[in-house]
Amino acid sequence: MGRHKVTCAKRRRAEKMARKLLRSARFFNEFLLAMKKAGLVGEELNALVLLIVAVSRLLPRPLNLFVKGHSSAGKNWLVTRLLRLMPKSAVAEITSASDKAWHYSQSDFRHRVVYLQERNEAAGTIDPIRTLISEGKLIRIVPGFRNGKRVTKKYVARGPVAAISTTTKNHLLIDDETRHISCWCNESREQTREIVKSYVTKHETLSRREQRTWHMVHRLLKKRVGTRIIFPKWFEEIAGRLFVDDLRVRRYFPAFVEACSTVCLIRSFQPHRKRCKDGRLEADFADFAITALIFDPVFVESLHLDKSAGEATRRLVDDISARKKRPVEAKDIKRKLGISMDKAYAKLRYAAQVGVIQQANKPQKSNRKTYLSVPRPRFVPDPEKLFQELTDLEKRVRFVHPITGEWVEYRRRPK
């Protein structure tokens, strides 16, 4: 938009279209369409994660995200496509900063997305942003003199902020990991093929009018800062059925709850939504289901990535079996990686030992073993199965799938 003046008529039109988007059951699908016009290729799930993290800046306890991947994987490209759909006033983009700059910022970061490109030493000290995330404010006391007397001056930088950072590292310092959730760029061959195809394919681009509309979406959402979101009694069942075999669940589940609150805030514009008498919003089952469809794969990936070499082999087995439509054997790994059969067997054995793949065929005299990946346990219970088991809900829940755009309907089956 830059130097182009926006007339009152254009603002009114943008607000009208923004309200229409927010009232639509296909809001998340419309967002993905806008992202594709802005240049996004694939990465639909990660794009939705980014959107929810960005909107969570309006909550008292926003989400914070690391976008991880190798160099040239498109991490910053992915983030900048999202930021184009947000007004500049909602974003603080930082390439490097001193700790003093953080402290003297006052309210510059309040309810904004703080985007820190390529988290590394060159970006400057990161202790201040950790404190800003955890405490919601930074306080700096500066000594000085006034009229010959010693005085002190206090500078306060206030949050809350939603921090988004990119990094080439799979694991960062524990102080950073405990404050963030992580998502990984799609680095598959198929994704690479789609990206290079997009450079020679004509496609519709995002117009200034559409960009203004999405900017207005974020402005309308910001007007609901301070809205308290509550959860019904049945939400306790989710905590009772949560995957708890890993201590990191203690930090991931609160993040899931905040993501669900954010989805509830986004969907609060829909005509059927009602507020409590005191102005509070109550999350409904569709809010939970949409959040689970987006975030369950993210947390599952985070919980299982620590299997290191075994996890890399699992991904390889998944990739090969999906393309060849059959279980994988050692010679497939040999050809794919250009290694010896002994090393291919060793990789498969180790992955099987740590439990990320399993033998797909019965033992044979030829000792020919084939493998498939082991299905990972869900992070939160499957929404459709949970709906069947809960008795204090309505008989039907209906919503649009955030990625496919198809209507999803859960109906309680008669016992």
MIKE-263953 format. One record per residue (C-alpha): residue number from 1; residue in one letter; x, y, z. Coordinates in nm, 3 decimals, padded with zeros to 5 digits. Layout:
<pos:NUM	code:a	px:X	py:Y	pz:Z>
...
% end
This chain:
<pos:1	code:m	px:00.000	py:00.000	pz:00.000>
<pos:2	code:g	px:00.294	py:00.232	pz:00.076>
<pos:3	code:r	px:00.232	py:00.594	pz:-00.031>
<pos:4	code:h	px:-00.114	py:00.533	pz:-00.177>
<pos:5	code:k	px:-00.379	py:00.736	pz:00.005>
<pos:6	code:v	px:-00.681	py:00.550	pz:00.134>
<pos:7	code:t	px:-01.007	py:00.742	pz:00.111>
<pos:8	code:c	px:-01.290	py:00.718	pz:00.364>
<pos:9	code:a	px:-01.498	py:00.531	pz:00.106>
<pos:10	code:k	px:-01.223	py:00.273	pz:00.062>
<pos:11	code:r	px:-01.195	py:00.231	pz:00.439>
<pos:12	code:r	px:-01.570	py:00.177	pz:00.470>
<pos:13	code:r	px:-01.561	py:-00.075	pz:00.188>
<pos:14	code:a	px:-01.267	py:-00.252	pz:00.353>
<pos:15	code:e	px:-01.451	py:-00.268	pz:00.686>
<pos:16	code:k	px:-01.763	py:-00.406	pz:00.519>
<pos:17	code:m	px:-01.561	py:-00.679	pz:00.344>
<pos:18	code:a	px:-01.361	py:-00.753	pz:00.660>
<pos:19	code:r	px:-01.677	py:-00.807	pz:00.863>
<pos:20	code:k	px:-01.809	py:-01.034	pz:00.588>
<pos:21	code:l	px:-01.490	py:-01.242	pz:00.611>
<pos:22	code:l	px:-01.504	py:-01.267	pz:00.989>
<pos:23	code:r	px:-01.871	py:-01.372	pz:00.978>
<pos:24	code:s	px:-01.799	py:-01.640	pz:00.719>
<pos:25	code:a	px:-01.779	py:-02.006	pz:00.816>
<pos:26	code:r	px:-01.498	py:-02.028	pz:00.558>
<pos:27	code:f	px:-01.279	py:-01.761	pz:00.718>
<pos:28	code:f	px:-00.971	py:-01.983	pz:00.744>
<pos:29	code:n	px:-01.010	py:-02.103	pz:00.385>
<pos:30	code:e	px:-01.039	py:-01.743	pz:00.265>
<pos:31	code:f	px:-00.721	py:-01.664	pz:00.455>
<pos:32	code:l	px:-00.536	py:-01.948	pz:00.281>
<pos:33	code:l	px:-00.663	py:-01.824	pz:-00.055>
<pos:34	code:a	px:-00.529	py:-01.476	pz:00.022>
<pos:35	code:m	px:-00.195	py:-01.625	pz:00.129>
<pos:36	code:k	px:-00.170	py:-01.814	pz:-00.201>
<pos:37	code:k	px:-00.238	py:-01.493	pz:-00.392>
<pos:38	code:a	px:00.040	py:-01.332	pz:-00.185>
<pos:39	code:g	px:00.280	py:-01.602	pz:-00.303>
<pos:40	code:l	px:00.242	py:-01.895	pz:-00.065>
<pos:41	code:v	px:00.303	py:-02.242	pz:-00.214>
<pos:42	code:g	px:00.182	py:-02.532	pz:-00.002>
<pos:43	code:e	px:00.245	py:-02.495	pz:00.374>
<pos:44	code:e	px:-00.128	py:-02.451	pz:00.447>
<pos:45	code:l	px:-00.102	py:-02.594	pz:00.798>
<pos:46	code:n	px:00.195	py:-02.376	pz:00.891>
<pos:47	code:a	px:00.020	py:-02.070	pz:00.747>
<pos:48	code:l	px:-00.281	py:-02.129	pz:00.975>
<pos:49	code:v	px:-00.051	py:-02.177	pz:01.274>
<pos:50	code:l	px:00.112	py:-01.842	pz:01.194>
<pos:51	code:l	px:-00.225	py:-01.669	pz:01.166>
<pos:52	code:i	px:-00.342	py:-01.794	pz:01.504>
<pos:53	code:v	px:-00.011	py:-01.703	pz:01.669>
<pos:54	code:a	px:-00.038	py:-01.353	pz:01.519>
<pos:55	code:v	px:-00.397	py:-01.299	pz:01.639>
<pos:56	code:s	px:-00.307	py:-01.433	pz:01.985>
<pos:57	code:r	px:-00.115	py:-01.107	pz:02.039>
<pos:58	code:l	px:-00.454	py:-00.969	pz:02.148>
<pos:59	code:l	px:-00.479	py:-01.214	pz:02.440>
<pos:60	code:p	px:-00.325	py:-01.165	pz:02.786>
<pos:61	code:r	px:-00.092	py:-01.464	pz:02.723>
<pos:62	code:p	px:-00.007	py:-01.475	pz:02.351>
<pos:63	code:l	px:00.154	py:-01.765	pz:02.169>
<pos:64	code:n	px:00.516	py:-01.755	pz:02.052>
<pos:65	code:l	px:00.650	py:-01.951	pz:01.758>
<pos:66	code:f	px:00.974	py:-02.076	pz:01.605>
<pos:67	code:v	px:00.959	py:-02.151	pz:01.232>
<pos:68	code:k	px:01.236	py:-02.404	pz:01.175>
<pos:69	code:g	px:01.404	py:-02.539	pz:00.864>
<pos:70	code:h	px:01.725	py:-02.554	pz:00.666>
<pos:71	code:s	px:01.859	py:-02.255	pz:00.477>
<pos:72	code:s	px:01.649	py:-02.190	pz:00.160>
<pos:73	code:a	px:01.353	py:-02.384	pz:00.303>
<pos:74	code:g	px:01.139	py:-02.067	pz:00.286>
<pos:75	code:k	px:01.101	py:-01.984	pz:00.655>
<pos:76	code:n	px:01.114	py:-01.606	pz:00.622>
<pos:77	code:w	px:00.916	py:-01.617	pz:00.299>
<pos:78	code:l	px:00.637	py:-01.796	pz:00.483>
<pos:79	code:v	px:00.633	py:-01.541	pz:00.767>
<pos:80	code:t	px:00.650	py:-01.235	pz:00.541>
<pos:81	code:r	px:00.349	py:-01.359	pz:00.339>
<pos:82	code:l	px:00.149	py:-01.346	pz:00.662>
<pos:83	code:l	px:00.284	py:-01.005	pz:00.765>
<pos:84	code:r	px:00.171	py:-00.857	pz:00.432>
<pos:85	code:l	px:-00.187	py:-00.923	pz:00.542>
<pos:86	code:m	px:-00.140	py:-00.731	pz:00.868>
<pos:87	code:p	px:-00.125	py:-00.354	pz:00.922>
<pos:88	code:k	px:00.224	py:-00.220	pz:00.992>
<pos:89	code:s	px:00.107	py:-00.098	pz:01.331>
<pos:90	code:a	px:00.053	py:-00.461	pz:01.437>
<pos:91	code:v	px:00.408	py:-00.576	pz:01.359>
<pos:92	code:a	px:00.753	py:-00.496	pz:01.497>
<pos:93	code:e	px:01.008	py:-00.648	pz:01.258>
<pos:94	code:i	px:01.358	py:-00.678	pz:01.402>
<pos:95	code:t	px:01.681	py:-00.792	pz:01.238>
<pos:96	code:s	px:01.906	py:-00.687	pz:01.526>
<pos:97	code:a	px:01.869	py:-00.493	pz:01.850>
<pos:98	code:s	px:02.065	py:-00.407	pz:02.163>
<pos:99	code:d	px:01.926	py:-00.485	pz:02.506>
<pos:100	code:k	px:01.893	py:-00.110	pz:02.581>
<pos:101	code:a	px:01.675	py:-00.061	pz:02.273>
<pos:102	code:w	px:01.432	py:-00.319	pz:02.411>
<pos:103	code:h	px:01.410	py:-00.145	pz:02.746>
<pos:104	code:y	px:01.354	py:00.204	pz:02.603>
<pos:105	code:s	px:01.077	py:00.094	pz:02.366>
<pos:106	code:q	px:00.802	py:00.170	pz:02.625>
<pos:107	code:s	px:00.468	py:00.056	pz:02.473>
<pos:108	code:d	px:00.600	py:00.005	pz:02.119>
<pos:109	code:f	px:00.547	py:-00.373	pz:02.135>
<pos:110	code:r	px:00.211	py:-00.391	pz:02.315>
<pos:111	code:h	px:-00.029	py:-00.631	pz:02.137>
<pos:112	code:r	px:00.206	py:-00.657	pz:01.841>
<pos:113	code:v	px:00.380	py:-00.939	pz:01.660>
<pos:114	code:v	px:00.754	py:-00.916	pz:01.723>
<pos:115	code:y	px:00.920	py:-01.078	pz:01.423>
<pos:116	code:l	px:01.285	py:-01.166	pz:01.481>
<pos:117	code:q	px:01.448	py:-01.299	pz:01.165>
<pos:118	code:e	px:01.702	py:-01.580	pz:01.192>
<pos:119	code:r	px:01.744	py:-01.624	pz:01.568>
<pos:120	code:n	px:02.121	py:-01.626	pz:01.618>
<pos:121	code:e	px:02.402	py:-01.432	pz:01.787>
<pos:122	code:a	px:02.405	py:-01.167	pz:01.511>
<pos:123	code:a	px:02.053	py:-01.061	pz:01.609>
<pos:124	code:g	px:02.187	py:-00.926	pz:01.937>
<pos:125	code:t	px:02.094	py:-01.020	pz:02.289>
<pos:126	code:i	px:01.770	py:-01.217	pz:02.325>
<pos:127	code:d	px:01.735	py:-01.210	pz:02.705>
<pos:128	code:p	px:01.503	py:-00.904	pz:02.691>
<pos:129	code:i	px:01.252	py:-01.070	pz:02.461>
<pos:130	code:r	px:01.247	py:-01.376	pz:02.688>
<pos:131	code:t	px:01.154	py:-01.151	pz:02.980>
<pos:132	code:l	px:00.900	py:-00.959	pz:02.772>
<pos:133	code:i	px:00.735	py:-01.290	pz:02.679>
<pos:134	code:s	px:00.736	py:-01.431	pz:03.034>
<pos:135	code:e	px:00.661	py:-01.122	pz:03.241>
<pos:136	code:g	px:00.478	py:-00.903	pz:02.990>
<pos:137	code:k	px:00.707	py:-00.607	pz:03.061>
<pos:138	code:l	px:01.071	py:-00.494	pz:03.085>
<pos:139	code:i	px:01.188	py:-00.251	pz:03.352>
<pos:140	code:r	px:01.514	py:-00.059	pz:03.333>
<pos:141	code:i	px:01.632	py:00.174	pz:03.612>
<pos:142	code:v	px:01.878	py:00.439	pz:03.493>
<pos:143	code:p	px:02.078	py:00.648	pz:03.746>
<pos:144	code:g	px:02.141	py:01.019	pz:03.680>
<pos:145	code:f	px:02.161	py:01.367	pz:03.828>
<pos:146	code:r	px:01.913	py:01.654	pz:03.833>
<pos:147	code:n	px:01.991	py:01.994	pz:03.988>
<pos:148	code:g	px:02.298	py:01.843	pz:04.149>
<pos:149	code:k	px:02.101	py:01.564	pz:04.312>
<pos:150	code:r	px:02.125	py:01.195	pz:04.235>
<pos:151	code:v	px:01.797	py:01.064	pz:04.083>
<pos:152	code:t	px:01.682	py:00.754	pz:03.901>
<pos:153	code:k	px:01.454	py:00.719	pz:03.604>
<pos:154	code:k	px:01.246	py:00.413	pz:03.525>
<pos:155	code:y	px:01.179	py:00.294	pz:03.169>
<pos:156	code:v	px:00.908	py:00.031	pz:03.120>
<pos:157	code:a	px:00.854	py:-00.161	pz:02.795>
<pos:158	code:r	px:00.513	py:-00.324	pz:02.803>
<pos:159	code:g	px:00.364	py:-00.630	pz:02.637>
<pos:160	code:p	px:00.201	py:-00.863	pz:02.579>
<pos:161	code:v	px:00.362	py:-00.965	pz:02.251>
<pos:162	code:a	px:00.341	py:-01.261	pz:02.016>
<pos:163	code:a	px:00.697	py:-01.343	pz:01.912>
<pos:164	code:i	px:00.771	py:-01.515	pz:01.580>
<pos:165	code:s	px:01.130	py:-01.617	pz:01.504>
<pos:166	code:t	px:01.295	py:-01.821	pz:01.230>
<pos:167	code:t	px:01.593	py:-02.050	pz:01.281>
<pos:168	code:t	px:01.793	py:-02.321	pz:01.106>
<pos:169	code:k	px:01.834	py:-02.510	pz:01.436>
<pos:170	code:n	px:01.609	py:-02.798	pz:01.536>
<pos:171	code:h	px:01.677	py:-02.734	pz:01.905>
<pos:172	code:l	px:01.754	py:-02.408	pz:02.082>
<pos:173	code:l	px:01.836	py:-02.315	pz:02.440>
<pos:174	code:i	px:01.587	py:-02.456	pz:02.687>
<pos:175	code:d	px:01.489	py:-02.102	pz:02.797>
<pos:176	code:d	px:01.374	py:-02.034	pz:02.439>
<pos:177	code:e	px:01.212	py:-02.371	pz:02.373>
<pos:178	code:t	px:00.998	py:-02.352	pz:02.686>
<pos:179	code:r	px:00.851	py:-02.018	pz:02.575>
<pos:180	code:h	px:00.772	py:-02.116	pz:02.216>
<pos:181	code:i	px:00.598	py:-02.375	pz:02.005>
<pos:182	code:s	px:00.770	py:-02.491	pz:01.687>
<pos:183	code:c	px:00.670	py:-02.572	pz:01.332>
<pos:184	code:w	px:00.889	py:-02.704	pz:01.052>
<pos:185	code:c	px:00.890	py:-02.606	pz:00.687>
<pos:186	code:n	px:00.797	py:-02.874	pz:00.437>
<pos:187	code:e	px:01.131	py:-02.983	pz:00.285>
<pos:188	code:s	px:01.001	py:-03.273	pz:00.076>
<pos:189	code:r	px:01.085	py:-03.320	pz:-00.290>
<pos:190	code:e	px:00.719	py:-03.275	pz:-00.380>
<pos:191	code:q	px:00.714	py:-02.933	pz:-00.210>
<pos:192	code:t	px:01.033	py:-02.831	pz:-00.392>
<pos:193	code:r	px:00.872	py:-02.932	pz:-00.723>
<pos:194	code:e	px:00.561	py:-02.724	pz:-00.650>
<pos:195	code:i	px:00.774	py:-02.422	pz:-00.558>
<pos:196	code:v	px:00.980	py:-02.428	pz:-00.877>
<pos:197	code:k	px:00.662	py:-02.479	pz:-01.083>
<pos:198	code:s	px:00.509	py:-02.168	pz:-00.927>
<pos:199	code:y	px:00.781	py:-01.951	pz:-01.081>
<pos:200	code:v	px:00.666	py:-02.034	pz:-01.434>
<pos:201	code:t	px:00.293	py:-02.055	pz:-01.368>
<pos:202	code:k	px:00.062	py:-01.756	pz:-01.398>
<pos:203	code:h	px:-00.156	py:-01.711	pz:-01.093>
<pos:204	code:e	px:-00.385	py:-01.450	pz:-00.945>
<pos:205	code:t	px:-00.213	py:-01.194	pz:-00.721>
<pos:206	code:l	px:-00.334	py:-01.013	pz:-00.411>
<pos:207	code:s	px:-00.484	py:-00.675	pz:-00.494>
<pos:208	code:r	px:-00.451	py:-00.362	pz:-00.280>
<pos:209	code:r	px:-00.823	py:-00.382	pz:-00.211>
<pos:210	code:e	px:-00.786	py:-00.735	pz:-00.073>
<pos:211	code:q	px:-00.481	py:-00.629	pz:00.126>
<pos:212	code:r	px:-00.676	py:-00.341	pz:00.283>
<pos:213	code:t	px:-00.955	py:-00.583	pz:00.371>
<pos:214	code:w	px:-00.717	py:-00.817	pz:00.557>
<pos:215	code:h	px:-00.557	py:-00.524	pz:00.735>
<pos:216	code:m	px:-00.906	py:-00.424	pz:00.848>
<pos:217	code:v	px:-00.970	py:-00.779	pz:00.972>
<pos:218	code:h	px:-00.684	py:-00.738	pz:01.218>
<pos:219	code:r	px:-00.805	py:-00.392	pz:01.320>
<pos:220	code:l	px:-01.153	py:-00.526	pz:01.393>
<pos:221	code:l	px:-01.007	py:-00.812	pz:01.593>
<pos:222	code:k	px:-00.798	py:-00.567	pz:01.793>
<pos:223	code:k	px:-01.117	py:-00.391	pz:01.906>
<pos:224	code:r	px:-01.193	py:-00.708	pz:02.104>
<pos:225	code:v	px:-00.878	py:-00.683	pz:02.315>
<pos:226	code:g	px:-00.972	py:-00.756	pz:02.675>
<pos:227	code:t	px:-01.253	py:-00.997	pz:02.589>
<pos:228	code:r	px:-01.242	py:-01.277	pz:02.843>
<pos:229	code:i	px:-01.275	py:-01.628	pz:02.700>
<pos:230	code:i	px:-01.401	py:-01.912	pz:02.917>
<pos:231	code:f	px:-01.427	py:-02.287	pz:02.863>
<pos:232	code:p	px:-01.727	py:-02.511	pz:02.935>
<pos:233	code:k	px:-01.717	py:-02.800	pz:03.181>
<pos:234	code:w	px:-01.668	py:-03.063	pz:02.909>
<pos:235	code:f	px:-01.327	py:-02.911	pz:02.822>
<pos:236	code:e	px:-01.190	py:-03.084	pz:03.133>
<pos:237	code:e	px:-01.237	py:-03.413	pz:02.945>
<pos:238	code:i	px:-00.967	py:-03.303	pz:02.699>
<pos:239	code:a	px:-00.715	py:-03.263	pz:02.981>
<pos:240	code:g	px:-00.819	py:-03.604	pz:03.113>
<pos:241	code:r	px:-00.751	py:-03.773	pz:02.777>
<pos:242	code:l	px:-00.436	py:-03.582	pz:02.684>
<pos:243	code:f	px:-00.113	py:-03.756	pz:02.579>
<pos:244	code:v	px:00.100	py:-03.730	pz:02.895>
<pos:245	code:d	px:00.399	py:-03.957	pz:02.826>
<pos:246	code:d	px:00.628	py:-03.656	pz:02.786>
<pos:247	code:l	px:00.693	py:-03.379	pz:03.039>
<pos:248	code:r	px:00.686	py:-03.118	pz:02.763>
<pos:249	code:v	px:00.309	py:-03.162	pz:02.755>
<pos:250	code:r	px:00.307	py:-02.937	pz:03.063>
<pos:251	code:r	px:00.405	py:-02.643	pz:02.845>
<pos:252	code:y	px:00.233	py:-02.751	pz:02.523>
<pos:253	code:f	px:-00.118	py:-02.791	pz:02.666>
<pos:254	code:p	px:-00.142	py:-02.430	pz:02.794>
<pos:255	code:a	px:-00.032	py:-02.324	pz:02.444>
<pos:256	code:f	px:-00.308	py:-02.539	pz:02.295>
<pos:257	code:v	px:-00.563	py:-02.374	pz:02.527>
<pos:258	code:e	px:-00.444	py:-02.027	pz:02.417>
<pos:259	code:a	px:-00.471	py:-02.136	pz:02.052>
<pos:260	code:c	px:-00.829	py:-02.250	pz:02.119>
<pos:261	code:s	px:-00.903	py:-01.912	pz:02.281>
<pos:262	code:t	px:-00.767	py:-01.738	pz:01.971>
<pos:263	code:v	px:-00.984	py:-01.946	pz:01.738>
<pos:264	code:c	px:-01.282	py:-01.860	pz:01.959>
<pos:265	code:l	px:-01.196	py:-01.488	pz:01.931>
<pos:266	code:i	px:-01.169	py:-01.509	pz:01.551>
<pos:267	code:r	px:-01.501	py:-01.696	pz:01.522>
<pos:268	code:s	px:-01.677	py:-01.463	pz:01.769>
<pos:269	code:f	px:-01.798	py:-01.250	pz:01.475>
<pos:270	code:q	px:-02.008	py:-01.533	pz:01.332>
<pos:271	code:p	px:-02.384	py:-01.467	pz:01.350>
<pos:272	code:h	px:-02.467	py:-01.766	pz:01.569>
<pos:273	code:r	px:-02.218	py:-01.676	pz:01.843>
<pos:274	code:k	px:-02.361	py:-01.535	pz:02.163>
<pos:275	code:r	px:-02.181	py:-01.365	pz:02.449>
<pos:276	code:c	px:-02.245	py:-01.425	pz:02.817>
<pos:277	code:k	px:-02.431	py:-01.151	pz:03.001>
<pos:278	code:d	px:-02.104	py:-01.017	pz:03.142>
<pos:279	code:g	px:-01.950	py:-00.992	pz:02.793>
<pos:280	code:r	px:-01.742	py:-01.309	pz:02.811>
<pos:281	code:l	px:-01.709	py:-01.553	pz:02.522>
<pos:282	code:e	px:-01.745	py:-01.926	pz:02.572>
<pos:283	code:a	px:-01.543	py:-02.159	pz:02.349>
<pos:284	code:d	px:-01.761	py:-02.416	pz:02.174>
<pos:285	code:f	px:-01.685	py:-02.763	pz:02.041>
<pos:286	code:a	px:-01.622	py:-02.636	pz:01.688>
<pos:287	code:d	px:-01.352	py:-02.403	pz:01.827>
<pos:288	code:f	px:-01.182	py:-02.703	pz:01.986>
<pos:289	code:a	px:-01.218	py:-02.920	pz:01.674>
<pos:290	code:i	px:-01.070	py:-02.653	pz:01.443>
<pos:291	code:t	px:-00.781	py:-02.594	pz:01.685>
<pos:292	code:a	px:-00.714	py:-02.968	pz:01.707>
<pos:293	code:l	px:-00.709	py:-03.004	pz:01.327>
<pos:294	code:i	px:-00.446	py:-02.730	pz:01.304>
<pos:295	code:f	px:-00.233	py:-02.776	pz:01.614>
<pos:296	code:d	px:-00.240	py:-03.148	pz:01.696>
<pos:297	code:p	px:00.009	py:-03.227	pz:01.412>
<pos:298	code:v	px:00.233	py:-02.941	pz:01.531>
<pos:299	code:f	px:00.259	py:-03.070	pz:01.887>
<pos:300	code:v	px:00.292	py:-03.432	pz:01.777>
<pos:301	code:e	px:00.586	py:-03.331	pz:01.556>
<pos:302	code:s	px:00.750	py:-03.142	pz:01.844>
<pos:303	code:l	px:00.708	py:-03.431	pz:02.089>
<pos:304	code:h	px:00.863	py:-03.689	pz:01.856>
<pos:305	code:l	px:01.139	py:-03.492	pz:01.687>
<pos:306	code:d	px:01.390	py:-03.582	pz:01.960>
<pos:307	code:k	px:01.430	py:-03.933	pz:01.817>
<pos:308	code:s	px:01.715	py:-03.776	pz:01.609>
<pos:309	code:a	px:01.855	py:-04.024	pz:01.356>
<pos:310	code:g	px:01.560	py:-04.258	pz:01.404>
<pos:311	code:e	px:01.317	py:-03.973	pz:01.329>
<pos:312	code:a	px:01.508	py:-03.886	pz:01.010>
<pos:313	code:t	px:01.474	py:-04.249	pz:00.899>
<pos:314	code:r	px:01.102	py:-04.248	pz:00.982>
<pos:315	code:r	px:01.051	py:-03.945	pz:00.759>
<pos:316	code:l	px:01.247	py:-04.118	pz:00.484>
<pos:317	code:v	px:01.035	py:-04.433	pz:00.519>
<pos:318	code:d	px:00.719	py:-04.222	pz:00.505>
<pos:319	code:d	px:00.840	py:-04.040	pz:00.193>
<pos:320	code:i	px:00.941	py:-04.357	pz:00.006>
<pos:321	code:s	px:00.634	py:-04.560	pz:00.105>
<pos:322	code:a	px:00.403	py:-04.274	pz:00.000>
<pos:323	code:r	px:00.564	py:-04.253	pz:-00.345>
<pos:324	code:k	px:00.602	py:-04.625	pz:-00.408>
<pos:325	code:k	px:00.277	py:-04.718	pz:-00.231>
<pos:326	code:r	px:00.438	py:-05.013	pz:-00.051>
<pos:327	code:p	px:00.650	py:-05.085	pz:00.258>
<pos:328	code:v	px:01.017	py:-04.988	pz:00.246>
<pos:329	code:e	px:01.319	py:-05.217	pz:00.246>
<pos:330	code:a	px:01.692	py:-05.159	pz:00.291>
<pos:331	code:k	px:01.767	py:-05.131	pz:-00.079>
<pos:332	code:d	px:01.524	py:-04.836	pz:-00.102>
<pos:333	code:i	px:01.722	py:-04.653	pz:00.169>
<pos:334	code:k	px:02.047	py:-04.746	pz:-00.006>
<pos:335	code:r	px:01.934	py:-04.596	pz:-00.336>
<pos:336	code:k	px:01.782	py:-04.287	pz:-00.179>
<pos:337	code:l	px:02.085	py:-04.195	pz:00.033>
<pos:338	code:g	px:02.361	py:-04.347	pz:-00.183>
<pos:339	code:i	px:02.499	py:-04.557	pz:00.103>
<pos:340	code:s	px:02.596	py:-04.922	pz:00.147>
<pos:341	code:m	px:02.344	py:-05.194	pz:00.232>
<pos:342	code:d	px:02.510	py:-05.238	pz:00.573>
<pos:343	code:k	px:02.450	py:-04.872	pz:00.659>
<pos:344	code:a	px:02.094	py:-04.888	pz:00.525>
<pos:345	code:y	px:02.020	py:-05.192	pz:00.744>
<pos:346	code:a	px:02.176	py:-05.014	pz:01.044>
<pos:347	code:k	px:01.951	py:-04.709	pz:00.998>
<pos:348	code:l	px:01.639	py:-04.925	pz:00.977>
<pos:349	code:r	px:01.741	py:-05.134	pz:01.280>
<pos:350	code:y	px:01.803	py:-04.825	pz:01.493>
<pos:351	code:a	px:01.474	py:-04.664	pz:01.391>
<pos:352	code:a	px:01.292	py:-04.986	pz:01.476>
<pos:353	code:q	px:01.469	py:-05.003	pz:01.814>
<pos:354	code:v	px:01.359	py:-04.652	pz:01.914>
<pos:355	code:g	px:01.006	py:-04.736	pz:01.802>
<pos:356	code:v	px:00.949	py:-04.494	pz:01.513>
<pos:357	code:i	px:00.917	py:-04.765	pz:01.244>
<pos:358	code:q	px:00.800	py:-05.126	pz:01.255>
<pos:359	code:q	px:00.842	py:-05.435	pz:01.042>
<pos:360	code:a	px:00.555	py:-05.465	pz:00.794>
<pos:361	code:n	px:00.601	py:-05.830	pz:00.689>
<pos:362	code:k	px:00.630	py:-06.156	pz:00.878>
<pos:363	code:p	px:00.979	py:-06.306	pz:00.925>
<pos:364	code:q	px:01.094	py:-06.484	pz:00.606>
<pos:365	code:k	px:01.376	py:-06.726	pz:00.530>
<pos:366	code:s	px:01.528	py:-06.478	pz:00.290>
<pos:367	code:n	px:01.556	py:-06.231	pz:00.580>
<pos:368	code:r	px:01.389	py:-05.971	pz:00.358>
<pos:369	code:k	px:01.237	py:-05.718	pz:00.595>
<pos:370	code:t	px:01.007	py:-05.434	pz:00.497>
<pos:371	code:y	px:00.911	py:-05.139	pz:00.716>
<pos:372	code:l	px:00.644	py:-04.877	pz:00.768>
<pos:373	code:s	px:00.640	py:-04.589	pz:01.014>
<pos:374	code:v	px:00.466	py:-04.636	pz:01.348>
<pos:375	code:p	px:00.153	py:-04.421	pz:01.382>
<pos:376	code:r	px:00.219	py:-04.150	pz:01.638>
<pos:377	code:p	px:-00.020	py:-04.104	pz:01.931>
<pos:378	code:r	px:-00.235	py:-03.792	pz:01.913>
<pos:379	code:f	px:-00.163	py:-03.497	pz:02.140>
<pos:380	code:v	px:-00.530	py:-03.415	pz:02.209>
<pos:381	code:p	px:-00.818	py:-03.662	pz:02.164>
<pos:382	code:d	px:-00.972	py:-03.699	pz:01.819>
<pos:383	code:p	px:-01.259	py:-03.445	pz:01.807>
<pos:384	code:e	px:-01.503	py:-03.678	pz:01.629>
<pos:385	code:k	px:-01.448	py:-03.964	pz:01.876>
<pos:386	code:l	px:-01.463	py:-03.730	pz:02.173>
<pos:387	code:f	px:-01.791	py:-03.583	pz:02.051>
<pos:388	code:q	px:-01.948	py:-03.931	pz:02.050>
<pos:389	code:e	px:-01.843	py:-03.988	pz:02.410>
<pos:390	code:l	px:-01.955	py:-03.657	pz:02.560>
<pos:391	code:t	px:-02.317	py:-03.656	pz:02.674>
<pos:392	code:d	px:-02.363	py:-03.290	pz:02.770>
<pos:393	code:l	px:-02.324	py:-03.149	pz:02.418>
<pos:394	code:e	px:-02.573	py:-03.072	pz:02.144>
<pos:395	code:k	px:-02.664	py:-03.361	pz:01.914>
<pos:396	code:r	px:-02.485	py:-03.208	pz:01.615>
<pos:397	code:v	px:-02.177	py:-02.994	pz:01.552>
<pos:398	code:r	px:-02.108	py:-02.852	pz:01.207>
<pos:399	code:f	px:-01.816	py:-02.641	pz:01.081>
<pos:400	code:v	px:-01.594	py:-02.594	pz:00.776>
<pos:401	code:h	px:-01.260	py:-02.774	pz:00.773>
<pos:402	code:p	px:-00.991	py:-02.501	pz:00.796>
<pos:403	code:i	px:-00.774	py:-02.657	pz:00.522>
<pos:404	code:t	px:-00.995	py:-02.856	pz:00.286>
<pos:405	code:g	px:-01.291	py:-02.614	pz:00.296>
<pos:406	code:e	px:-01.535	py:-02.905	pz:00.322>
<pos:407	code:w	px:-01.820	py:-02.911	pz:00.572>
<pos:408	code:v	px:-01.751	py:-03.137	pz:00.870>
<pos:409	code:e	px:-02.043	py:-03.268	pz:01.072>
<pos:410	code:y	px:-02.037	py:-03.468	pz:01.393>
<pos:411	code:r	px:-02.363	py:-03.639	pz:01.489>
<pos:412	code:r	px:-02.414	py:-03.834	pz:01.807>
<pos:413	code:r	px:-02.493	py:-04.194	pz:01.721>
<pos:414	code:p	px:-02.778	py:-04.353	pz:01.916>
<pos:415	code:k	px:-02.661	py:-04.604	pz:02.174>
% end
